[in-house]
Amino acid sequence: MYYTTSVPSDCDGSGDYLNNKDSALKAIVHYVQPDVLCVNEIGSQSSYVSRILNNALNTDGINYFANCPLTNFSGGSLANMLYYDSRKLAFDSYFYITTSYRDINAYRLYYKSEELAMGDTVFVTFLIAHLKAGSSSSDASARYTQVEKLMNKLTQIGRADNYILSGDFNLYGSDEASYQYLIHYPNSLYQFYDPIDQEGAWNNNYNYRYIHQSTHTYSDEGECFASGGMDDRFDFILVSPYIYYGSNGLQAIPNSYKALGQDGNRFNGTIISPSNSSIPVEVGNALYDLSDHLPVIMDMSVDATLGIENNVRNFSFNVVNPIQNNLSIYVNLIQNEMFTFDIYSIEGKLLESFQKMLSAGNNHIEHAFRFPSSFYLLKITDSHHNSITKKLIK
């Protein structure tokens, strides 16, 4: 929150203000050990970007964090930023969307796989947004306009991809138009998924106490924290279909999404009151001091053995994309095996299932594909319940 000395007039950004934030962020990062850190409300000058890098991330023997380019074409004192572990990831490119309030930033990274020299790797684009705050209808309308600009840009680029959209969305419930537009976008290739599938009226609702993120019940004098206690879900990580289903080398790990330190026992309380045994005391204090929102974290799995074939135990396969009238599958086996082939829609609905007894060696399967042009998933499972899911595009 306000990692800048250009704070509102009723906030005190002097003295040890940034030193305290550096110390708090350092404690949180050392505890979580993230590979990627997406942030809102960093000062819109490069000095603040470097300060976080040098004072909170690359400290105590750590020297591998890097940052992406800073933009602020929308103007204002606050911007977004992405930091990443350069041992595992490399920066590829970026773009941005200007809005009436803040830029929405897009940073495309790739995984440093062992197969990189052969041209194989996984790309992922992190989209970072800080939508308009406020609970009025005009605020909600402004959030929708920002989201609409983002989705127009993605479809204009025309590259359905591994997308992760995160940030402070300032939403009070899933019925808000901006959330519905992301989740039910007309082009299914660009829809976003909520990994925890928690649609509802989040604001001040006890049923959602495990996902609320506010850290303070009142605003300490001069600190500017939002008050009210744990009763809102403002920050999100949403993922594209490719990541939700793991069909393009990267997948969100189920049940890994959480608000750090949220144990469900602090409805309308704070991150430290009542006492919190789910995290170390120093981490709880750091969360309290750094921001009025808890960070949202999620684990990802990377398929580092990409290529023409995916290998799982005793079989490998390849699917010809895009599909015409027939689904063309090549399967290589060590031994004779019965396989089940399941075709799913992008929404996860099972459309068709069939089985084939395949022989050791190379097998080529042609199967009629009667579904309209869209994005699909093919799950192949052997008799030992080993399975691989592959994207299909028609």
C-alpha positions in Angstrom: 0.0 0.0 0.0 1.5 3.4 -1.2 5.1 2.3 -1.7 5.9 5.9 -2.4 6.4 9.1 -0.5 3.8 10.7 -2.7 1.0 9.7 -0.4 -2.4 11.4 0.1 -2.4 14.5 2.3 -3.8 12.7 5.3 -1.1 10.1 5.3 2.4 10.3 6.8 5.0 9.2 4.2 8.0 10.7 6.0 10.7 9.4 8.3 11.0 5.6 8.4 7.8 5.1 6.2 9.6 3.2 3.4 12.2 1.7 5.6 9.4 0.0 7.6 7.8 -1.2 4.3 11.1 -2.6 3.1 11.5 -4.5 6.3 8.0 -5.9 6.2 8.1 -6.9 2.5 11.5 -8.6 3.1 10.1 -10.7 5.9 7.1 -11.8 3.8 9.2 -12.6 0.7 11.7 -14.6 2.7 8.9 -16.6 4.2 6.9 -17.3 1.0 9.9 -17.5 -1.4 7.9 -16.5 -4.5 9.1 -17.1 -8.1 7.0 -14.2 -9.3 5.8 -11.2 -7.4 3.1 -8.9 -8.9 2.5 -5.7 -7.1 0.1 -2.7 -7.2 0.6 0.8 -5.6 4.3 1.1 -6.2 5.5 4.6 -6.9 5.5 5.4 -10.6 9.2 6.4 -10.7 12.1 3.9 -11.4 13.7 4.7 -8.0 10.9 2.9 -6.2 11.2 -0.1 -8.4 15.0 -0.3 -7.7 14.4 0.3 -4.0 12.2 -2.8 -3.6 14.7 -4.9 -5.6 17.7 -3.8 -3.5 16.1 -3.4 0.0 13.5 -6.2 0.1 14.2 -8.8 -2.5 18.0 -9.1 -3.3 19.1 -9.2 0.4 20.8 -11.6 2.8 22.7 -13.4 0.0 19.8 -13.4 -2.5 20.8 -11.8 -5.8 18.6 -13.4 -8.4 15.4 -11.3 -8.5 14.9 -9.0 -11.5 12.2 -6.6 -12.5 10.2 -5.9 -15.6 9.9 -2.5 -17.4 7.9 0.3 -15.6 5.1 2.1 -17.4 2.9 5.0 -16.3 1.2 6.2 -19.5 -2.1 6.7 -17.7 -0.3 9.2 -15.3 -0.6 9.4 -11.6 1.6 8.5 -8.6 1.0 4.8 -8.5 2.0 2.0 -10.9 2.3 -1.8 -11.2 5.4 -3.9 -11.3 6.5 -7.6 -11.7 9.6 -9.1 -10.1 10.7 -12.6 -10.9 13.3 -15.2 -10.0 15.8 -14.9 -12.9 17.2 -18.4 -12.2 13.9 -19.9 -13.4 12.4 -17.3 -15.7 13.5 -14.8 -18.3 11.8 -11.7 -19.6 10.5 -11.8 -23.2 8.3 -8.8 -24.0 5.6 -6.5 -22.6 2.7 -4.3 -23.5 0.3 -2.1 -21.6 -3.3 -0.8 -21.7 -3.9 2.8 -20.7 -7.1 3.6 -18.8 -8.5 6.7 -17.0 -6.9 5.6 -13.8 -3.8 3.3 -14.1 -2.0 1.3 -16.7 -2.8 -2.4 -17.0 0.5 -4.1 -17.5 1.3 -7.3 -19.4 4.7 -9.1 -19.0 5.5 -12.2 -21.0 8.1 -14.4 -19.5 9.5 -17.9 -20.4 10.7 -20.7 -18.3 14.4 -21.6 -18.5 13.9 -25.3 -19.2 16.6 -27.8 -20.0 15.2 -28.0 -23.5 15.6 -24.3 -24.2 18.6 -24.8 -26.5 16.3 -27.0 -28.6 13.6 -24.3 -28.8 11.3 -25.8 -26.2 10.0 -23.8 -23.3 6.8 -22.5 -21.6 5.7 -18.9 -22.1 3.3 -17.1 -19.7 1.9 -13.6 -19.7 1.2 -12.0 -16.4 -1.4 -9.3 -16.5 -1.4 -6.9 -13.6 -4.4 -4.6 -13.0 -5.5 -2.2 -10.3 -9.1 -1.4 -11.0 -11.0 1.7 -9.8 -11.8 1.7 -6.1 -15.2 2.6 -4.6 -18.6 1.0 -4.1 -20.8 3.4 -6.2 -22.4 2.5 -9.5 -20.0 4.9 -11.3 -17.0 3.1 -9.7 -18.3 -0.2 -10.9 -18.8 1.2 -14.4 -15.3 2.4 -14.4 -14.0 -1.0 -13.5 -16.0 -2.5 -16.3 -14.5 -0.1 -18.8 -11.0 -1.0 -17.6 -11.7 -4.7 -18.0 -13.3 -4.2 -21.4 -10.1 -2.4 -22.6 -8.0 -5.3 -21.4 -10.1 -8.0 -23.2 -10.3 -6.0 -26.4 -6.5 -5.8 -26.4 -6.1 -9.6 -25.8 -8.4 -10.4 -28.7 -6.8 -7.8 -30.9 -3.4 -9.5 -30.3 -5.1 -12.7 -31.2 -2.9 -15.1 -29.2 -4.8 -17.3 -26.8 -2.1 -18.1 -24.4 -1.1 -18.9 -20.8 -2.5 -15.7 -19.1 -2.5 -15.0 -15.4 -4.5 -11.9 -14.4 -3.9 -10.6 -10.9 -4.2 -7.4 -8.8 -6.5 -5.3 -6.7 -9.9 -5.5 -8.6 -11.8 -3.7 -5.8 -14.9 -5.9 -6.3 -17.6 -6.4 -3.8 -19.3 -9.4 -5.3 -19.2 -11.7 -8.3 -22.3 -10.2 -9.7 -20.4 -7.1 -10.7 -20.2 -6.6 -14.5 -16.4 -6.5 -14.7 -16.0 -9.9 -13.0 -18.8 -11.5 -15.1 -17.2 -10.1 -18.3 -13.9 -11.8 -17.4 -15.4 -15.1 -16.4 -18.0 -15.4 -19.1 -16.2 -13.6 -22.0 -17.9 -14.5 -25.3 -14.8 -15.9 -26.9 -14.1 -19.0 -24.8 -10.4 -19.0 -25.7 -9.9 -15.8 -23.7 -12.2 -16.5 -20.7 -10.7 -16.3 -17.3 -11.2 -18.8 -14.5 -11.4 -18.2 -10.8 -9.1 -21.1 -9.4 -11.2 -21.4 -6.2 -14.5 -21.0 -8.0 -15.9 -18.7 -5.2 -18.6 -16.6 -6.8 -20.9 -14.8 -4.4 -21.5 -11.6 -2.4 -18.1 -11.5 -0.7 -18.4 -8.2 1.2 -19.1 -8.6 4.9 -20.3 -12.2 4.4 -19.2 -14.8 7.0 -19.5 -17.6 4.5 -16.4 -16.2 2.7 -14.3 -15.7 5.8 -11.5 -17.9 4.4 -10.9 -15.6 1.4 -11.2 -12.2 2.9 -8.1 -10.0 2.8 -8.4 -6.8 4.8 -5.7 -6.5 7.5 -6.9 -3.7 9.7 -10.0 -2.9 11.8 -9.1 0.8 12.0 -6.7 3.1 10.3 -3.6 3.9 12.5 -3.1 7.6 12.7 -1.2 8.8 9.7 -0.8 5.3 8.2 -3.8 5.4 5.8 -4.8 1.8 6.1 -8.4 1.0 5.1 -10.4 0.1 8.1 -13.3 -2.3 8.6 -11.5 -5.6 9.3 -11.5 -8.9 7.3 -14.7 -8.7 5.3 -13.7 -8.1 1.7 -12.2 -10.0 -1.3 -10.5 -7.3 -3.4 -7.4 -9.1 -4.7 -7.5 -11.9 -7.2 -5.5 -14.3 -9.3 -7.5 -15.4 -12.4 -6.1 -17.8 -15.0 -6.8 -18.5 -18.7 -8.3 -21.8 -19.9 -4.8 -23.1 -20.9 -3.6 -22.7 -17.3 -6.8 -23.9 -15.7 -6.6 -27.2 -17.6 -2.8 -27.4 -17.9 -3.0 -27.8 -21.6 0.0 -25.6 -22.6 2.8 -26.6 -20.2 1.7 -24.6 -17.2 -1.1 -25.4 -14.7 -2.5 -23.9 -11.5 -2.1 -26.5 -8.7 -5.5 -27.3 -7.2 -6.1 -26.1 -3.6 -2.9 -24.0 -3.6 -4.7 -20.6 -3.9 -4.9 -18.7 -0.7 -4.7 -15.3 1.0 -1.6 -15.6 3.1 -2.3 -15.9 6.8 -6.0 -16.2 6.4 -7.2 -19.1 8.7 -10.9 -18.3 8.7 -10.8 -17.1 12.3 -10.6 -13.4 11.7 -14.0 -12.3 10.3 -14.1 -8.5 10.8 -10.8 -8.9 12.8 -7.2 -8.3 11.6 -4.4 -10.5 10.5 -2.9 -10.4 14.0 -6.1 -10.2 16.2 -7.3 -12.7 17.2 -3.9 -14.4 17.5 -2.8 -16.1 14.3 -1.0 -19.4 14.6 -1.1 -20.2 10.8 2.0 -18.0 10.2 5.0 -16.9 12.2 4.4 -13.9 14.4 6.9 -11.8 12.6 5.2 -12.6 9.2 1.8 -11.6 10.7 3.2 -8.3 11.9 4.9 -7.7 8.5 1.6 -8.3 6.7 -0.1 -5.9 9.1 2.5 -3.2 8.6 3.0 -3.5 4.8 -0.6 -3.2 3.4 -4.3 -3.2 4.1 -4.7 -6.2 1.9 -3.3 -9.7 2.3 -1.3 -11.0 -0.6 -2.9 -13.8 -2.7 -0.6 -16.7 -3.6 -0.9 -19.7 -5.9 1.4 -22.5 -6.9 2.0 -23.5 -10.5 3.3 -26.7 -12.1 5.5 -26.5 -15.2 5.9 -29.2 -17.8 9.6 -28.9 -18.5 9.7 -31.7 -21.0 7.9 -30.0 -23.8 8.2 -31.0 -27.4 6.5 -32.9 -30.1 5.7 -35.6 -27.7 4.6 -35.6 -24.0 5.9 -38.6 -22.0 4.1 -40.3 -19.1 5.5 -43.7 -18.1 4.9 -46.2 -20.8 3.3 -44.1 -23.6 3.7 -40.9 -25.5 1.4 -39.1 -27.9 0.9 -36.2 -30.3 -2.3 -34.6 -31.6 -2.5 -32.8 -34.9 -3.7 -29.2 -34.4 -5.7 -27.4 -35.7 -8.4 -30.1 -36.2 -10.3 -30.3 -39.5 -13.1 -33.0 -39.7 -11.1 -35.7 -37.9 -9.1 -35.9 -34.7 -5.7 -37.3 -35.6 -3.8 -38.9 -32.8 -0.4 -40.6 -32.7 0.4 -42.8 -29.7 3.6 -44.7 -29.1 3.5 -47.6 -26.6 5.9 -49.9 -24.8 3.2 -52.6 -24.5 -0.4 -53.4 -25.6 -2.8 -51.2 -23.6 -6.5 -50.1 -23.5 -6.9 -46.4 -23.7 -9.8 -44.0 -22.9 -10.1 -40.8 -24.9 -12.3 -38.0 -23.4 -13.1 -34.9 -25.2 -14.1 -31.8 -23.1 -15.5 -28.4 -23.9 -13.6 -25.3 -22.5 -16.2 -25.2 -19.7 -15.1 -28.7 -18.6 -18.2 -30.5 -19.9 -17.6 -34.1 -21.2 -18.7 -34.1 -24.8 -17.6 -37.6 -25.9 -15.7 -40.6 -24.6 -14.4 -43.6 -26.5 -11.9 -46.4 -25.9 -9.3 -48.1 -28.1 -7.1 -51.2 -27.6 -3.7 -50.2 -28.9 -0.7 -52.3 -29.7 3.0 -51.9 -28.7 4.8 -49.5 -31.1 3.3 -46.7 -33.1 -0.4 -46.2 -33.5 -2.3 -43.7 -35.6 -6.0 -43.0 -34.7 -8.4 -41.1 -36.9 -11.6 -40.2 -35.1 -14.5 -38.1 -36.4 -14.7 -34.7 -34.7 -18.2 -33.3 -35.1 -18.0 -30.3 -32.8 -18.0 -26.6 -34.0 -14.9 -24.4 -34.1 -13.7 -23.6 -30.7 -11.1 -24.6 -28.0 -11.4 -28.2 -26.6 -9.4 -30.5 -24.4 -8.5 -34.2 -25.0 -7.7 -36.4 -22.0 -6.0 -39.7 -22.7 -5.9 -42.3 -19.9 -4.3 -45.7 -19.9 -5.5 -48.8 -17.9 -3.2 -47.8 -15.0 -5.0 -44.4 -14.7 -2.0 -42.4 -16.1 -3.4 -39.5 -18.1 -2.3 -36.6 -20.2 -4.5 -33.6 -21.2 -3.8 -31.9 -24.5 -5.4 -28.8 -26.0 -7.4 -29.0 -29.2 -8.2 -26.1 -31.5 -10.7 -26.3 -34.4 
